[in-house]
């Protein structure tokens, strides 16, 4: 089963990847810079305070209309998660239409609708604009927020996603980083939990709508095949009856870290690699004189494969698949700086030091002429390409008005980028990035990475996966039991005796696998026959994927990668369902006691034919709770839980595997013990 889980993970990664045959050692040649033309722009304000922006561009017969509230965030408190659900609940039914009727109307039109806690709009063909705006008006004026079934469904979906996030290093890193930057009590630092999701009621959506959906704090943009006169007629028709009201916003000031460079560490024993992020709050706004040197300097540091971080951490050292940095600005509050990478455990300390070294260099030394010209060319190309998207032009217009930018800010954007001189960059970045006060957040396996991190000399503070301060994770303790004792306790726990474990000659299971990227679970059937025949079949929407071994050869289907020679040999060497029956001092050893999910577990290292794997057994119950192995060059983790009795055998009904950034959960509905299986079952 572990092998088929890995295979599916590889297939998902492969399907989602696109490889281009491009020589990335040479930057593309710049095209001649042409004048930036956004189209004719006009603006006006309705009597209710709604500010309207019109960007006229007749290149395509399409119009994008968007209402955007001028909000920097709203504190949710013990209702965190409500804002992310708001858009779905907005279209979950109105005074005149049920959710099903709205869905049918939207599908019929074929227009692209947008709805969130701060936006509502549509992108439609010019011929479909009027009926599309009919729906936008209905959603804006008449939402009922009375669909309890839809809310219950959304709550279930979000709690399922949160369960997956519990073991996701990326999700943990994002959550803890925001807590460290902003604090849990800030609207940008709070996070949703199953409890806050449960607290959300229909009344919360109504209250938010009644409080913040007011035209006098909103912008309405029309972009595309429309004239200002047409836009004014539509704005008056559809949005002039929207009633204005007073909206009070409380936006607390932010304070950057000023406690020096330090490491914030979150111990995640299941981590296959370390997630590193270097961050701090910064003063950056589009209207600042250092804005263009700052963003161009950051691009040289960490924007894409031509950035210094990528070239150093990936191309020079091979520590990661990618390393990047970015600036995020906010016109009302402080922005933030962030540099990130995922690296192998054994180079976590070196990668953290490399981040600080590269940041120090870009804030001290001017970039080379080649770096500067390459990044200016990239910026020009990306900027021009972005203008093909109506939402980009709409966002530019919105930013210009909200942030009180000059009328020619975006028209002169590339001119200002190309005017930046090399010597300006370290001067600007040195003022913006406070090199002496950065937080290096690391989500990783403490047992493997902490000893080397401690040698860097930075103070280390410890946090749990919710950003709460905690104690330093306990290191590995010496084991007081032998390998035989650990294995015997496991066999007794799952089968009662060695004889009964050996009597399990065949097994089949039925269940389903959940994967975040897929809309529905995958049906799973798996079979085993003594000594080494095995097959797993995954089925979804009429398609199936097979993986296994028929006693002589590997079993694969067209989408399944063939096993490596080592993997095939491992299948041949299998001697029964419970591998623990056949481990001994020649191929396994107890490597101490570690803490997993707050419990002590015996760590057993298994080495067969030069291939190493690790199993962890709960010190109290004896049950196997986790396995680690290498397949296809990637480390796979499988955690076992929810053991139940099936015909006298105690077997896991939940297995969660993570590899290559993918997580899959197998839920077993039933095991059949010693069913009659034939060779035909392993085809």
C-alpha positions as CSV (number, residue, x, y, z in Angstrom):
1,X,0.0,0.0,0.0
2,X,2.8,2.4,0.8
3,X,4.2,1.8,-2.7
4,X,0.9,2.6,-4.5
5,X,0.5,5.7,-2.4
6,X,4.0,6.9,-3.5
7,X,3.2,6.1,-7.1
8,X,0.0,8.1,-7.0
9,X,2.0,11.0,-5.5
10,X,4.5,10.8,-8.4
11,X,1.7,10.7,-10.9
12,X,0.1,13.8,-9.5
13,X,3.3,15.7,-9.4
14,X,4.1,14.7,-13.0
15,X,0.7,15.7,-14.3
16,X,0.9,19.1,-12.7
17,X,4.4,19.8,-14.1
18,X,5.2,21.4,-17.5
19,X,8.7,21.2,-18.8
20,X,9.9,23.6,-21.4
21,X,13.1,23.1,-23.5
22,X,14.6,26.5,-22.8
23,X,18.2,27.5,-22.3
24,X,17.9,29.2,-18.9
25,X,21.6,30.1,-18.8
26,X,20.9,33.0,-21.1
27,X,18.4,35.8,-20.5
28,X,16.0,36.6,-23.3
29,X,16.8,39.5,-25.5
30,X,14.7,42.6,-24.7
31,X,12.2,43.8,-27.2
32,X,12.2,47.5,-28.0
33,X,10.3,49.3,-25.2
34,X,7.1,50.7,-26.4
35,X,4.9,53.2,-24.7
36,X,2.5,51.8,-22.1
37,X,-1.1,52.3,-23.2
38,X,-3.7,51.2,-20.7
39,X,-6.6,52.6,-22.8
40,X,-8.6,55.7,-22.2
41,X,-9.3,56.1,-18.4
42,X,-12.1,58.2,-16.8
43,X,-13.6,58.3,-13.4
44,X,-16.7,59.7,-11.7
45,X,-18.6,59.3,-8.4
46,X,-22.3,58.3,-8.0
47,X,-24.5,60.2,-5.5
48,X,-24.2,57.4,-3.0
49,X,-20.4,57.8,-2.9
50,X,-19.5,54.8,-5.2
51,X,-16.3,55.7,-7.0
52,X,-16.4,54.5,-10.7
53,X,-13.3,53.9,-12.8
54,X,-13.6,53.2,-16.5
55,X,-10.7,51.8,-18.6
56,X,-11.7,51.8,-22.3
57,X,-10.1,49.1,-24.4
58,X,-11.8,47.7,-27.5
59,X,-9.3,45.1,-28.3
60,X,-11.7,42.3,-27.3
61,X,-15.5,42.3,-27.1
62,X,-15.4,41.7,-23.4
63,X,-16.0,43.8,-20.2
64,X,-14.8,43.1,-16.7
65,X,-16.9,44.8,-14.0
66,X,-15.8,44.6,-10.4
67,X,-16.9,46.1,-7.1
68,X,-14.1,46.3,-4.6
69,X,-14.4,47.4,-1.0
70,X,-11.6,49.6,0.3
71,X,-10.8,47.4,3.4
72,X,-7.4,46.3,4.7
73,X,-8.9,43.5,6.8
74,X,-11.5,42.8,9.4
75,X,-10.7,41.1,12.7
76,X,-12.7,37.8,13.0
77,X,-11.7,36.7,16.5
78,X,-13.4,33.4,17.4
79,X,-15.1,33.3,14.0
80,X,-11.9,33.1,12.0
81,X,-12.7,31.5,8.6
82,X,-16.0,33.4,8.1
83,X,-14.5,35.8,5.6
84,X,-13.1,33.0,3.4
85,X,-16.6,31.5,3.3
86,X,-18.4,34.8,2.7
87,X,-18.3,34.7,-1.1
88,X,-19.8,31.2,-1.3
89,X,-22.5,32.2,1.1
90,X,-23.3,35.4,-0.8
91,X,-24.3,33.3,-3.8
92,X,-26.0,30.6,-1.7
93,X,-29.4,32.1,-2.2
94,X,-31.2,35.5,-2.6
95,X,-34.7,36.9,-2.0
96,X,-35.7,36.0,-5.5
97,X,-33.6,32.9,-6.4
98,X,-32.4,29.7,-4.7
99,X,-28.8,28.7,-4.9
100,X,-29.7,26.1,-7.5
101,X,-31.5,28.7,-9.6
102,X,-28.5,31.1,-9.4
103,X,-26.1,28.3,-10.4
104,X,-28.3,27.5,-13.4
105,X,-28.4,31.1,-14.5
106,X,-24.6,31.5,-14.1
107,X,-23.9,28.3,-16.0
108,X,-26.2,29.4,-18.8
109,X,-24.5,32.7,-19.2
110,X,-21.0,31.4,-19.3
111,X,-19.6,34.5,-17.7
112,X,-16.9,34.5,-15.0
113,X,-18.3,35.8,-11.7
114,X,-16.2,36.9,-8.7
115,X,-17.4,37.0,-5.1
116,X,-15.5,37.3,-1.9
117,X,-15.6,39.2,1.4
118,X,-14.4,42.4,-0.4
119,X,-15.2,41.9,-4.1
120,X,-18.2,41.2,-6.3
121,X,-18.2,41.3,-10.1
122,X,-18.2,39.6,-13.5
123,X,-16.2,39.3,-16.7
124,X,-18.5,38.8,-19.6
125,X,-18.8,39.1,-23.3
126,X,-20.2,42.5,-24.3
127,X,-23.4,40.8,-25.5
128,X,-23.9,39.1,-22.1
129,X,-23.0,42.1,-19.9
130,X,-26.5,43.2,-19.1
131,X,-27.9,39.8,-18.0
132,X,-24.6,39.2,-16.1
133,X,-25.0,42.5,-14.2
134,X,-28.6,41.5,-13.4
135,X,-27.1,38.7,-11.4
136,X,-24.4,40.9,-9.8
137,X,-27.2,43.3,-8.7
138,X,-29.3,40.5,-7.3
139,X,-26.3,39.2,-5.3
140,X,-25.4,42.7,-4.1
141,X,-28.9,43.9,-3.1
142,X,-30.7,40.7,-2.0
143,X,-28.5,38.1,-0.3
144,X,-30.4,36.2,2.4
145,X,-27.6,34.3,4.1
146,X,-30.2,31.7,5.2
147,X,-28.8,28.6,3.5
148,X,-27.9,26.5,6.5
149,X,-27.2,23.4,4.4
150,X,-24.6,25.3,2.4
151,X,-22.9,26.6,5.5
152,X,-22.8,23.1,7.0
153,X,-21.2,21.8,3.8
154,X,-18.6,24.6,3.8
155,X,-17.8,24.0,7.4
156,X,-17.2,20.3,6.7
157,X,-14.9,21.1,3.7
158,X,-12.9,23.6,5.7
159,X,-12.4,21.3,8.7
160,X,-11.3,18.6,6.3
161,X,-8.7,21.0,4.8
162,X,-7.6,22.0,8.3
163,X,-7.0,18.4,9.2
164,X,-4.7,18.1,6.2
165,X,-2.9,21.3,7.2
166,X,-2.1,19.9,10.6
167,X,0.9,18.0,9.1
168,X,1.6,20.3,6.2
169,X,5.0,22.1,6.8
170,X,3.9,24.8,4.3
171,X,0.6,25.5,6.1
172,X,2.3,25.5,9.5
173,X,5.1,27.9,8.3
174,X,2.5,30.3,6.8
175,X,0.5,30.3,10.0
176,X,3.4,30.7,12.5
177,X,5.1,33.3,10.4
178,X,2.0,35.5,10.4
179,X,1.6,35.0,14.2
180,X,5.3,36.1,14.7
181,X,5.0,39.1,12.3
182,X,1.6,40.4,13.4
183,X,0.5,38.7,16.6
184,X,-2.5,36.5,17.1
185,X,-4.7,39.4,18.1
186,X,-4.1,41.2,14.8
187,X,-6.5,40.7,11.9
188,X,-3.5,39.6,9.8
189,X,-2.2,37.2,12.4
190,X,-5.3,35.3,13.5
191,X,-6.0,31.9,12.0
192,X,-8.9,29.6,11.7
193,X,-9.3,26.3,13.7
194,X,-12.0,23.7,13.8
195,X,-13.4,25.5,16.8
196,X,-13.6,28.9,15.1
197,X,-15.2,27.3,12.1
198,X,-17.8,25.7,14.3
199,X,-18.6,29.1,15.9
200,X,-19.6,30.6,12.6
201,X,-23.4,31.2,12.2
202,X,-25.6,32.6,9.4
203,X,-26.0,35.8,11.4
204,X,-22.2,36.5,11.2
205,X,-22.5,36.8,7.4
206,X,-25.5,39.1,7.7
207,X,-23.7,41.3,10.2
208,X,-20.6,41.6,8.1
209,X,-22.7,42.4,4.9
210,X,-24.7,45.0,6.8
211,X,-21.6,46.6,8.3
212,X,-19.2,46.7,5.4
213,X,-21.0,46.4,2.1
214,X,-21.4,50.2,1.6
215,X,-20.9,52.1,-1.7
216,X,-19.1,55.0,0.0
217,X,-16.1,52.7,0.8
218,X,-16.2,50.9,-2.6
219,X,-14.7,51.3,-6.1
220,X,-16.5,50.1,-9.2
221,X,-14.2,49.4,-12.2
222,X,-15.2,48.8,-15.8
223,X,-12.4,47.5,-18.0
224,X,-12.7,46.5,-21.7
225,X,-15.0,47.1,-24.6
226,X,-17.1,49.9,-23.1
227,X,-17.2,53.7,-23.3
228,X,-17.4,56.0,-20.3
229,X,-20.9,57.0,-21.3
230,X,-22.0,53.3,-21.5
231,X,-20.4,52.6,-18.1
232,X,-22.1,55.6,-16.5
233,X,-25.5,54.4,-17.7
234,X,-24.8,50.9,-16.3
235,X,-23.5,52.2,-13.0
236,X,-26.5,54.4,-12.5
237,X,-28.9,51.6,-13.5
238,X,-27.4,48.8,-11.4
239,X,-25.7,50.5,-8.4
240,X,-27.1,53.9,-7.7
241,X,-29.8,52.4,-5.4
242,X,-27.1,50.9,-3.2
243,X,-27.5,52.7,0.2
244,X,-24.5,54.3,1.7
245,X,-23.6,54.2,5.4
246,X,-20.9,55.0,7.9
247,X,-18.1,52.4,8.1
248,X,-15.7,52.5,11.0
249,X,-12.3,50.8,10.5
250,X,-9.8,50.3,13.3
251,X,-6.4,49.6,11.8
252,X,-3.8,49.1,14.6
253,X,-0.2,50.1,13.9
254,X,2.4,47.4,13.3
255,X,5.8,47.0,14.9
256,X,8.7,45.2,13.2
257,X,11.0,42.7,14.9
258,X,13.8,44.7,16.7
259,X,15.3,41.8,18.7
260,X,18.1,41.0,16.4
261,X,18.5,38.0,14.1
262,X,17.0,35.0,15.7
263,X,15.7,31.5,14.7
264,X,12.1,30.5,15.5
265,X,11.9,26.7,15.4
266,X,8.8,24.5,15.1
267,X,9.5,20.8,15.6
268,X,7.7,18.6,13.1
269,X,8.9,15.0,13.5
270,X,7.2,14.0,10.2
271,X,9.0,16.6,8.1
272,X,10.9,15.2,5.2
273,X,12.6,18.5,4.7
274,X,12.9,21.9,6.4
275,X,10.8,24.8,5.4
276,X,12.8,28.0,5.9
277,X,11.4,31.6,5.8
278,X,13.3,34.8,6.6
279,X,11.0,37.7,7.3
280,X,10.3,41.0,8.9
281,X,7.9,44.0,8.6
282,X,9.2,46.8,6.4
283,X,8.2,50.3,5.4
284,X,7.4,50.1,1.7
285,X,4.8,52.0,-0.2
286,X,4.4,52.6,-3.9
287,X,4.6,56.4,-3.4
288,X,8.0,56.1,-1.6
289,X,11.2,57.3,-3.4
290,X,12.9,54.0,-2.8
291,X,10.0,51.9,-4.2
292,X,11.5,51.2,-7.6
293,X,15.1,50.5,-6.4
294,X,13.6,48.3,-3.7
295,X,11.5,46.1,-6.0
296,X,14.2,45.8,-8.6
297,X,16.7,45.0,-5.9
298,X,14.5,42.3,-4.5
299,X,14.0,40.9,-8.0
300,X,17.8,40.5,-8.3
301,X,17.9,38.9,-4.9
302,X,15.1,36.3,-5.2
303,X,12.6,36.8,-8.1
304,X,12.7,33.6,-10.2
305,X,15.4,31.4,-11.4
306,X,17.7,34.3,-12.3
307,X,17.7,35.5,-8.7
308,X,20.8,35.2,-6.5
309,X,19.0,33.0,-3.9
310,X,18.0,30.5,-6.7
311,X,21.5,30.5,-8.2
312,X,23.2,30.0,-4.9
313,X,21.0,27.5,-3.0
314,X,19.8,25.5,-6.0
315,X,22.3,25.8,-8.9
316,X,25.5,26.1,-6.9
317,X,24.8,23.9,-3.9
318,X,21.8,21.7,-5.0
319,X,20.1,22.2,-1.6
320,X,16.6,22.9,-2.8
321,X,14.3,23.0,-5.8
322,X,14.0,26.8,-5.5
323,X,14.7,29.7,-3.3
324,X,12.9,33.1,-3.6
325,X,12.1,36.4,-2.0
326,X,9.4,39.0,-2.2
327,X,8.2,42.4,-1.0
328,X,4.6,43.0,-0.1
329,X,3.4,46.6,0.4
330,X,0.3,48.0,2.0
331,X,-0.6,51.7,1.8
332,X,-2.2,51.8,5.2
333,X,0.1,49.6,7.2
334,X,3.7,48.2,7.1
335,X,4.5,45.8,4.4
336,X,6.7,42.7,4.8
337,X,9.8,41.1,3.4
338,X,9.9,37.3,2.9
339,X,12.5,34.9,1.6
340,X,11.7,31.2,1.5
341,X,13.0,27.7,0.5
342,X,12.5,24.0,1.2
343,X,15.8,22.3,1.8
344,X,17.1,18.9,2.8
345,X,17.4,18.3,6.5
346,X,21.2,17.9,6.5
347,X,21.8,21.3,4.9
348,X,19.2,23.3,6.9
349,X,21.9,25.2,8.8
350,X,23.9,26.0,5.7
351,X,20.8,27.2,3.8
352,X,19.8,29.5,6.7
353,X,23.3,31.0,6.8
354,X,23.2,31.4,3.0
355,X,19.9,33.4,3.2
356,X,21.5,35.9,5.6
357,X,24.7,36.1,3.6
358,X,22.8,36.8,0.3
359,X,20.5,39.4,2.0
360,X,23.6,41.1,3.5
361,X,25.3,41.2,0.2
362,X,22.4,42.8,-1.7
363,X,22.0,45.5,1.0
364,X,25.8,46.3,0.9
365,X,27.1,45.8,-2.7
366,X,25.7,47.1,-5.9
367,X,24.5,44.4,-8.5
368,X,26.6,43.8,-11.6
369,X,25.7,45.4,-14.9
370,X,24.6,42.0,-16.2
371,X,22.3,41.4,-13.2
372,X,20.8,44.8,-13.6
373,X,20.1,44.6,-17.3
374,X,18.8,41.1,-17.0
375,X,16.3,42.0,-14.4
376,X,15.2,45.2,-16.2
377,X,14.5,43.1,-19.3
378,X,12.5,40.5,-17.3
379,X,10.5,43.2,-15.5
380,X,9.7,44.9,-18.8
381,X,8.5,41.6,-20.4
382,X,6.5,40.5,-17.4
383,X,4.9,43.9,-17.0
384,X,3.8,44.1,-20.6
385,X,2.4,40.6,-20.5
386,X,0.5,41.4,-17.4
387,X,-1.4,44.1,-19.2
388,X,-3.1,41.4,-21.4
389,X,-5.2,40.6,-18.3
390,X,-8.1,42.9,-17.6
391,X,-7.8,42.3,-13.9
392,X,-4.3,43.8,-14.0
393,X,-5.4,47.0,-15.5
394,X,-8.4,47.1,-13.0
395,X,-6.0,46.6,-10.1
396,X,-3.7,49.3,-11.4
397,X,-6.6,51.8,-11.6
398,X,-7.8,50.8,-8.1
399,X,-4.3,51.2,-6.6
400,X,-3.9,54.5,-8.2
401,X,-7.0,55.9,-6.7
402,X,-6.8,54.3,-3.3
403,X,-3.2,55.1,-2.7
404,X,-3.4,58.6,-4.2
405,X,-0.7,57.9,-6.8
406,X,0.1,60.3,-9.6
407,X,-2.0,59.9,-12.7
408,X,1.0,58.7,-14.7
409,X,2.3,56.2,-12.1
410,X,1.7,53.1,-14.1
411,X,2.2,54.8,-17.5
412,X,5.8,55.7,-16.3
413,X,6.3,52.4,-14.4
414,X,8.8,50.9,-16.8
415,X,10.5,54.2,-17.3
416,X,11.1,54.4,-13.6
417,X,12.3,50.8,-13.4
418,X,14.8,51.3,-16.2
419,X,16.0,54.6,-14.6
420,X,17.2,52.7,-11.5
421,X,21.0,52.8,-11.2
422,X,23.0,50.0,-9.6
423,X,24.3,52.1,-6.8
424,X,20.8,53.0,-5.7
425,X,19.8,49.4,-4.9
426,X,22.0,48.6,-1.9
427,X,21.3,52.1,-0.4
428,X,17.5,51.6,-0.8
429,X,17.5,48.0,0.4
430,X,19.7,48.8,3.4
431,X,17.0,51.3,4.5
432,X,14.1,49.0,3.9
433,X,15.4,45.6,5.0
434,X,16.7,45.7,8.6
435,X,19.4,43.2,8.2
436,X,20.2,43.3,12.0
437,X,16.6,42.3,12.9
438,X,15.3,39.3,10.9
439,X,13.4,36.2,12.0
440,X,14.5,32.9,10.5
441,X,11.5,30.6,10.9
442,X,12.3,26.9,10.4
443,X,9.7,24.1,10.3
444,X,11.7,20.9,10.5
445,X,12.6,17.7,12.2
446,X,14.3,18.8,15.4
447,X,16.1,15.5,16.0
448,X,18.0,15.9,12.8
449,X,18.5,19.7,12.3
450,X,18.7,21.3,15.7
451,X,22.3,20.3,16.6
452,X,23.7,22.0,13.5
453,X,21.4,25.0,13.8
454,X,22.6,25.7,17.3
455,X,26.2,26.1,15.9
456,X,25.1,29.1,13.9
457,X,25.2,31.2,17.0
458,X,21.8,32.8,16.7
459,X,19.4,32.6,19.6
460,X,16.7,30.0,19.0
461,X,13.2,30.3,20.3
462,X,10.8,27.4,20.1
463,X,7.1,27.4,19.1
464,X,4.3,24.9,18.5
465,X,2.6,24.7,15.1
466,X,0.2,27.5,16.2
467,X,2.8,30.0,17.1
468,X,2.7,29.4,20.9
469,X,6.0,29.6,22.7
470,X,7.1,26.1,23.9
471,X,10.0,24.2,25.3
472,X,12.9,22.9,23.2
473,X,11.9,19.5,21.8
474,X,13.4,16.6,23.7
475,X,16.3,15.0,21.9
476,X,16.5,11.3,21.1
477,X,16.8,9.2,24.3
478,X,18.6,5.9,24.6
479,X,16.4,2.8,24.3
480,X,16.2,0.5,27.3
481,X,14.8,-2.4,25.3
482,X,16.1,-4.7,22.6
483,X,15.0,-5.1,19.0
484,X,13.4,-8.4,19.9
485,X,11.4,-6.8,22.7
486,X,10.1,-4.0,20.4
487,X,9.1,-6.4,17.6
488,X,7.5,-8.9,20.0
489,X,5.4,-6.2,21.6
490,X,4.2,-5.1,18.1
491,X,3.3,-8.6,17.1
492,X,1.5,-9.2,20.3
493,X,-0.4,-5.9,19.9
494,X,-1.6,-6.6,16.3
495,X,-2.1,-10.4,16.4
496,X,-1.9,-11.6,20.0
497,X,0.9,-14.1,19.3
498,X,3.6,-14.9,16.8
499,X,1.8,-18.0,15.7
500,X,-1.4,-16.1,14.8
501,X,0.6,-13.4,13.0
502,X,2.2,-16.1,10.9
503,X,-1.2,-17.7,10.1
504,X,-2.2,-14.5,8.2
505,X,-1.7,-15.9,4.7
506,X,-4.0,-13.6,2.7
507,X,-5.8,-10.3,3.2
508,X,-7.9,-7.8,1.2
509,X,-9.1,-4.4,2.1
510,X,-11.6,-1.9,0.7
511,X,-11.5,1.8,1.4
512,X,-11.1,5.3,-0.1
513,X,-8.3,7.8,-0.5
514,X,-8.7,11.5,-0.1
515,X,-6.4,13.9,-1.8
516,X,-6.7,17.7,-1.6
517,X,-6.3,18.2,-5.3
518,X,-9.1,15.9,-6.3
519,X,-12.8,16.7,-5.9
520,X,-13.9,13.3,-4.7
521,X,-12.3,10.3,-2.9
522,X,-10.6,7.5,-4.9
523,X,-11.9,4.0,-4.4
524,X,-9.1,1.6,-3.1
525,X,-8.9,-2.2,-3.2
526,X,-5.7,-3.9,-2.0
527,X,-4.9,-7.6,-1.8
528,X,-2.0,-9.7,-0.3
529,X,-1.2,-13.4,-0.7
530,X,1.7,-15.2,1.1
531,X,4.6,-14.8,0.8
532,X,4.9,-11.7,-1.5
533,X,2.1,-11.3,-3.9
534,X,0.4,-7.9,-3.6
535,X,-1.8,-5.6,-5.7
536,X,-3.5,-2.3,-5.1
537,X,-6.1,-0.8,-7.5
538,X,-7.2,2.8,-7.4
539,X,-10.4,3.7,-9.2
540,X,-11.8,7.2,-10.0
541,X,-14.3,8.2,-12.7
542,X,-14.0,5.0,-14.6
543,X,-10.2,5.1,-14.6
544,X,-7.9,2.7,-12.6
545,X,-4.3,2.6,-11.5
546,X,-2.6,-0.7,-10.6
547,X,0.6,-1.4,-8.7
548,X,1.9,-4.6,-7.2
549,X,3.9,-7.8,-7.6
550,X,2.6,-11.2,-8.8
551,X,5.4,-13.2,-7.2
552,X,7.7,-12.9,-10.1
553,X,7.1,-9.6,-11.9
554,X,5.9,-6.1,-11.0
555,X,2.3,-5.3,-11.8
556,X,1.8,-1.8,-13.4
557,X,-0.8,0.0,-15.4
558,X,0.0,2.6,-18.2
559,X,0.1,5.5,-15.8
560,X,2.2,3.7,-13.1
561,X,5.9,4.2,-13.2
562,X,7.9,0.9,-13.3
563,X,9.6,0.1,-9.9
564,X,13.3,0.6,-9.6
565,X,15.6,-2.5,-9.3
566,X,15.8,-1.9,-5.5
567,X,12.1,-1.6,-5.2
568,X,11.5,-4.8,-7.2
569,X,14.1,-6.7,-5.1
570,X,12.3,-5.5,-2.0
571,X,9.0,-7.0,-3.3
572,X,10.8,-10.3,-4.0
573,X,12.3,-10.4,-0.5
574,X,9.0,-10.0,1.3
575,X,8.2,-13.1,3.4
576,X,4.8,-12.4,4.8
577,X,2.2,-9.7,5.7
578,X,3.9,-8.6,8.9
579,X,7.5,-7.7,8.0
580,X,8.4,-7.6,11.7
581,X,8.3,-11.4,11.8
582,X,11.4,-11.4,9.7
583,X,13.5,-8.6,11.1
584,X,16.5,-9.5,13.2
585,X,19.8,-8.1,14.4
586,X,21.4,-8.5,10.9
587,X,19.0,-6.1,9.2
588,X,17.4,-3.9,11.9
589,X,18.4,-2.0,15.1
590,X,16.7,0.1,17.7
591,X,18.0,3.7,17.3
592,X,16.7,5.2,20.5
593,X,13.4,6.7,21.6
594,X,11.9,9.8,20.0
595,X,8.8,11.9,20.6
596,X,6.1,11.7,18.0
597,X,2.9,13.6,18.5
598,X,3.7,14.0,22.2
599,X,4.3,10.3,22.8
600,X,7.5,8.2,23.1
601,X,8.2,5.9,20.2
602,X,10.9,3.4,19.5
603,X,12.8,4.2,16.4
604,X,13.8,1.1,14.4
605,X,16.1,1.4,11.4
606,X,15.8,-1.3,8.8
607,X,18.5,-1.9,6.2
608,X,17.9,-4.5,3.5
609,X,20.0,-4.8,0.3
610,X,21.5,-1.4,1.1
611,X,18.1,0.3,1.2
612,X,17.2,2.0,4.5
613,X,13.8,2.5,6.0
614,X,12.6,3.6,9.5
615,X,9.7,2.4,11.5
616,X,8.3,3.9,14.8
617,X,6.5,1.9,17.4
618,X,4.5,3.5,20.2
619,X,6.4,2.8,23.4
620,X,3.1,2.2,25.4
621,X,0.9,0.3,23.0
622,X,3.5,-1.3,20.8
623,X,1.6,-0.4,17.6
624,X,3.5,0.9,14.6
625,X,2.6,4.6,14.2
626,X,4.9,5.7,11.4
627,X,7.1,4.6,8.6
628,X,9.7,6.4,6.5
629,X,11.2,5.1,3.3
630,X,12.9,6.3,0.1
631,X,11.1,5.6,-3.2
632,X,12.1,7.0,-6.5
633,X,14.6,9.4,-4.8
634,X,11.9,10.9,-2.6
635,X,11.3,10.3,1.1
636,X,7.8,9.1,1.9
637,X,6.2,9.3,5.3
638,X,3.2,7.1,6.3
639,X,1.4,7.6,9.6
640,X,-0.9,4.9,10.9
641,X,-3.9,5.5,13.2
642,X,-7.3,4.4,14.3
643,X,-6.5,0.7,14.8
644,X,-9.5,-1.6,15.0
645,X,-10.1,-5.3,15.4
646,X,-10.8,-7.4,12.3
647,X,-11.3,-11.1,13.0
648,X,-8.8,-11.1,15.8
649,X,-6.2,-8.8,14.2
650,X,-5.7,-5.2,15.2
651,X,-5.1,-3.2,12.0
652,X,-5.0,0.6,11.1
653,X,-8.0,2.0,9.4
654,X,-6.3,5.4,8.7
655,X,-3.0,5.9,6.9
656,X,-1.7,9.4,6.0
657,X,1.1,9.6,3.5
658,X,3.1,12.6,2.6
659,X,5.7,12.9,-0.2
660,X,6.8,15.5,-2.7
661,X,4.5,18.1,-1.1
662,X,1.5,15.8,-1.6
663,X,-0.6,14.3,1.2
664,X,-3.0,11.4,0.8
665,X,-5.3,9.8,3.4
666,X,-6.4,6.2,3.1
667,X,-9.5,5.3,5.1
668,X,-10.1,1.5,5.3
669,X,-13.7,0.5,5.5
670,X,-13.2,-3.2,5.8
671,X,-10.5,-5.9,6.0
672,X,-11.1,-9.5,5.0
673,X,-8.8,-11.9,6.8
674,X,-7.5,-15.0,4.9
675,X,-9.9,-14.7,1.9
676,X,-9.5,-17.2,-0.9
677,X,-7.3,-15.5,-3.5
678,X,-5.9,-17.0,-6.8
679,X,-3.3,-15.9,-9.3
680,X,-6.1,-14.2,-11.2
681,X,-6.4,-11.7,-8.4
682,X,-2.8,-10.5,-9.1
683,X,-3.1,-9.5,-12.8
